[in-house]
């Protein structure tokens, strides 16, 4: 396999903020209900201009053929009815990431539904109990289908949305392209990516677009909803000369707080909502930089040369969603120990009921990671909880790599910490989270570095 080098100059070639501000393809706003037609989302081949060269387009997979797919937006408590039509050459599903959803609608192939074959359809109908920033993507061969562009934003609006001048949604993604500007297909699912950091792209896009700008007005307040749809890359953004406040994490409101080290660090699948007062003078610009490896300009806020507005005085706060707090005592306690990967200490693991030495496990099955000594989805759940039972999970990262751990169907929190659905756990780090198992069904837990999931970092739990 020819591995195309990932270098920082190439990585930024396609970077930029979305042109003309908000440019996600749109879908009809509002709820659908009985007697109304579903929203049709066709997963199919399409193309995108991921490079600055105007005459070069890259074949992709996308919902309605675009990457990102259409924006889905509706109000808290309203029903969303989506019909997935599969025009891809392989089966697929849709997972509604971060939504505390009915189990049968969760979209996990092999656990909550069968994957939808090419040429077939599947209807998803659900209402979201929480307002916030969410997204949707496939949960069958995710490591390939997301790398090809299958994802989109899902926004659940508050009944009375807070006052802002602009509500801007940004989906950040990195693409691994070859010298010909096409997706590097030979490396999809590679064992090297599985065993190391995952698939890291060499082209950065915001909302699927090459270089562009965010038009703003001096004095206005924006709500910026940032979504990391990368397969595996942890992104770090800096909003130069501005002072953003974090107001929500993974769709759940938090008390407005300043950025840690003035940098937004966001792991795959996480979302961060920011309130930003545009304090520059008319006609000025403020850079948006990506700084995970070096300082690179990813886009700009460009101020209207003539218009100004009065700055708002009070911080922007969001109404809390109603989530049950886990009990401190009498919780079910569960350990989840991560092992494996390059330079790891895992010597053997069980896969589908058979124990393998690590080299045989890799050679025969492509498995390089394990939870509690089990690689991949086991026949038995990691744990079973009664509905309404408080659960404490101690996650131990006994590997040399970070992992973005995602729990389906629930939000969780560390003691007195913010609610999350995806938590980044650093190498050799231990984190303890708690949640109330209040959503019946079979729910997946996995690393959202998608090559790690494909390489064994996946399990499930059941709420009875």
Order of alpha helices (4+ residues) and beta strands (2+ residues): alpha-beta-beta-beta-beta-beta-beta-beta-alpha-beta-beta-alpha-beta-beta-beta-beta-beta-beta-beta-beta-beta-beta-beta-beta-beta-alpha-beta-beta-beta-beta-beta-beta-beta-alpha-beta
